[in-house]
């Protein structure tokens, strides 16, 4: 494909509460064996984008470990590669911390200038979806667009956070702004773009000169009357992990057979770094219903409507319902966990009882 890829993986989001204290949001585990960023990386790999830059920032240690080899997404060719760009001190301006997604790309203009592909595909690292960038580029060229923005159907929570996109009959974006209260549905910007590389460099320079740092506010809204900006309506599954509740719902979506079939059985697939774990082991007395249980787990109790990530031990007579148990958790005998997210690498003592009520409860447990 005639494009390079940029994945925005800054990762700061206080709406994720304690979950973002250990890792970038895009490094959050998804669907038992994946990370959120795997979806953006796989979409670019499946679209034959061979040169991809990941712009990281907050709590990036586990993310950097996950990206330590490009072979899982097939970027390791002579013509391409996977590049990780954290903030770095500039000897001339002495600035280094990314102030926004546009500023992150501006501070890495050398990557854009040194590339030769005519187009750039940009994606947010925390968007859970499948998209064919080759079809998106065909749409972009067909419309003679300057910028093409992917728009997805969003919940009221998404509308409140991202705003709403208004398009005319031809698909050209007329406005991007706050959503009216309680609209219930509408199109939101999905954080995925196609733009000509030289135009992106020009817009980033203008944005920086004006003190701008944000793609939506300082590029799309500012230039929507000067540039031809079109919306591409995404009709398939899309979720953005903007809050603990949306992260919880996204994982629970993968308990639906049609969602699992769409992502993991229909071509093309989603790829991730692989661990050498044994298959999950279910001992006598265990009972599993409508749940995902990952490799390396040992289950002795009851698991219902839950997602159990890698290397989790569930003790005897435990009951886990409607919960997410992250990696490397030990749950002692006779424990009850319901409507919770249990943080990774925790030791839950025997006889523990954790139950979320009005909102999802995050369980830190005993180290």
N, C-alpha and C positions, 0 to 999 in steps of 0.2 A: 504494500500500500504506500502511496506517495505522501506519507505523513510521519512525523515523529510524535511521541506521546509525552504528555506531562500529567503526572498524578499529584494532586494537592493533598498532602498527608500531614498537615500541621498538627492536628490532633487535640487542640485545646477546646474543651467543652465542659463547663461547670455544671451543665444540666445532667451530665452523667454521674454526678455526685462522686462517691468514693471509687467508683469503677475506673475513673480516669486518673486516679492518683498513682497507679502503677504502670500505666501504659497509655499510648496514644489511642484515641477513639478508633482509628482505622485498624488498630491491632487487636480489637476486641474479638474474642472467639464467636463464631457463627456456625450453626447447624452441626455441632458436634466435632467437626474435624477441620474447620476452615477459619480464616481470619477475614475481617471485612474487606481489607485491601485486595484479597485474592480475586474478588469479582472484577474490579477495575483492571487488574493485571491480566486476568484471563480474557476479558473482553478485547484488550489491545492485542494480546497474543493471537487470539482467534481471528482477529481482523488483519493479521499479517503486518502489524506494526512492529518493527524490529528494534527500534531505538527508543527507549523510554527513560525519562527522568522522574524520580520520586523526590518531592520536596518535603523534607521532614522538619520537625521542630520540637514539640513538647513530648517529654517522656518517651523518647525514641529508642531506648535500649532494646526492648523486646522486638520492636519493629525492625531495627537494624539486624538483629539476629535472624529474623524471619526472611529478610531480603539478602542474606549473606551469599546466596548462590542464585544465579539467574536461570539455572537449568530447569527448575520446576515449571517455569513459564516459557521456556524455549527462547530466551533473549540472547543466548550466548553465541552469537555468530560474529564473523569478522565484519559484517556490514552494520552491525547494531550493537546492542548491549543494554544492560540495566544499570542506571546511574542513580546514586543516592546523594542528594545535595542538602546537607544541613546548613543552617545559617553560619556564615563565616565573616570575620572582620575584613572590611575593605580598607586598604591602606590609605585611600584618598579621602573617603567620607567618614571612616571609622564607624559605620553603621553595620550591624550584623543581625539583629533580631528581626525576623519577618513581622511586619506590621499588618499584613493582610495577604490574601491570595494573589492580588495583582502585584503587590510589593515583592512577594516571594519570587514570582517570575521575573520581575524587573532586576532583582539582585542576581539572577542567573541568565542575563541576556547573552553571555558568552556562549552558553549551550545553544541558544537559538541562532546566534550569528554563525557559529561554526558548523551548523547543520546545513544540508543541501536539499532536503525534502521541501516541496512547496507549501505543505499544509501542516498544521499542528492540531492534534486531538488532545483536548484537555478533559480530565475527569476528576471529580471529587473521590477521595479514597474511601469514604464511608457510605457510598451509595450501593445498595444491594439490587442489582438488576443484570439483565443480559442485553447487550446492544451490539449491533454489527456496525462498526465505524465505516466500513466500505459503503454500506447502504446510506449511512448518514452523509458521507462525502458526496455520493451521487446526488442526493437531495440538495445539498449545498450548491453543487455546480449547476444543477437544473434550475435553481432559483436565482442564479447569479448573485448569491448572497455574499455580503462581507463577513458576517458572523452568523452561524447557525447554533441555536440554543435548544437543547433537548428539554421538553416540557413533559411532566408526568402528572397524572391524577394524584392529588394529595388529600390527606385527611384535614380536618379543621386544625389540628396541631401543626401540620406541615404548612398550611396556609398562614397561620399566625406567625410562624417562624420565618418562612421564606418569602411571603407575599404571593400575589397572584399575577399570572401572565395573561394579558389580553391580546388576542391575535385577530386580524381581519380574515376574510374568506380565503385569501391567497396564502395565509400562514405568516404574513409579516407581522412582527410584534408592534403593537400600537402603544402598549403601556406595561410597565412593571411597577407594582406598588403594593401597599398594604391591602390585605383582604378585608372586605366588610365583615363585621362580626357575625358569627353563626351562619356563614354561607353554606357550610356543610360539604361542598366539593368545589373543585376547580383545578386549573392547571398551575403547577408551581415550577420554578426553575430547578432542574434536576442536577445542576452542577456539571453538565457535560456540554462541551462546545467543539465546533470545528471553525477554524479561522486560518486564513493564509498567513504563512510565517512572517513575511515582511510586514504585513499589516499589523500583526500582533506586536512586533518590535516597535513600530511607529506609535501604536496606541499606548503601549506601556511607557514609552518615553514621555508622551503627552500627559499621561496619568501621573507619573512621578513628578513632572515639572509643576503640576497643579497641586501637589501634595496628596494625591489620591492613593489609596491602598487596596480598594475593594473592586472586584470584577463587576458585580452587579451595579453598585452605586456609581462608581467612578468611570466605568467604561460603557456598560450596556445602557444605563439610563442616560448618562451624559451624551452619548453619541447616537441614540436611537433615531433621531431625526436626520442626522448627517449620514449615517451608514445604513445599509440595507441589512437589517437584523431579522432573521426568520426563526420561527419556532418549528421544531420537529416533534410531533405528538407521539410519545411513547405509549403504546397500547398494552404492553405486557407488564409484568410484576415490577414494582419499584418501591423501595423503602429507604428512608434515610434515618440513621440512628442519631436522632437529635436529643433524646431524653432517655432516662432509664426505662420509662414505660414503653417507648418505641423500640428500644433494644430488646426488651422482654417480648413484645409482640412479634418482632421480626423472627426471633428464634422459634416462637410458638407456631409461626406460619409454616415452618419446615416440618411440623407434625402432620400437615395436610399432604396426602399422597400426590395431589396434582402439582404442588409446589416443588416437592422433591423430584418428581418426574421431570418437570420443566428444567430445573437447574442441573440435575445430575445424570439423567438418562437420555435426554434429548440433545442431539448434537447442535452446537459444540458444547463441551463440558466446562466445568470450573476446576481449576488446578490449584494445588497448594503444596507447601513443603511437607514432606512425608517423614513420619517418625517410625522407628522400628519397634513397634509395640505388639505384643501378642493379641489375639482376638479377645473380645470381652468374654468373661467367664461367669456363668450363672449357676450358682450352687443350689443344692436341694433346699427347697423352701422359699426360693425367690419367685416373684411374680411380676411380670412386666406387661404393661398395657399402654398402647399408643404413645410410645416413647422412643427417643433416639439414644442409644447407648454406644459410646465410642470405644475404640481399641484400648487395651490395657486396663479395663475396668473389671472389678470383681463385685458381683451383686449377690447379697444374701437376703435382702428384704424386698419390699414392695415398691415399685416405681410406676407411677401413673401420670400420663399427660405431661411428661417432663423431658428435658434435654440434658443428658449426662455427658460431659466432655471427657477427655482422655485421662486415664490412670486415676480413676475415682474408686474408692473402696466404700461400699455401703454395708454396714454391719447387720447382724441378725435382728429380726423383728423391727427394722426401720420402716417408716412409711414416708415416701417422698411423692408429693402431688403438686402438679402445676408449678414446677420450679425449674430453675436452671442451676446446675452444679458445674462450676468451671473446673479447669484442669487440676490434677494432683490434690484432691480433697479426700481426707479420711473422715468418715462419718461413723461414730461409735454406735454400739448396739442400742436398740430401743429408742432411737431418736425419731422425732417427727418434724418434717420440714414441708411447709405448704405456702404457696404464693411468694416464693423467695428467690433471690439470686445469691448463691454462695460463692464468695470470692475464691480465687485459686490459691493453692498451696496452704490450705487451712486444715486444722484439726478440730472437728466437732466432737465434743465429749459425749460419752454415753448418757442416755436419758435426756438429751437436749430437746427443747421444743421451740421451734421458730415458726411463726405464722404471720404473713403479711395480711393486712386488712384493706384499708382504703387505698393504699399504694403498695407497690412492690417493695418488699423488705430486702435490704442488702445485708447479708450475714458475713461478718468478718471472721468470727470464730476465734479459736485459741491457737496461737502459734506454738 
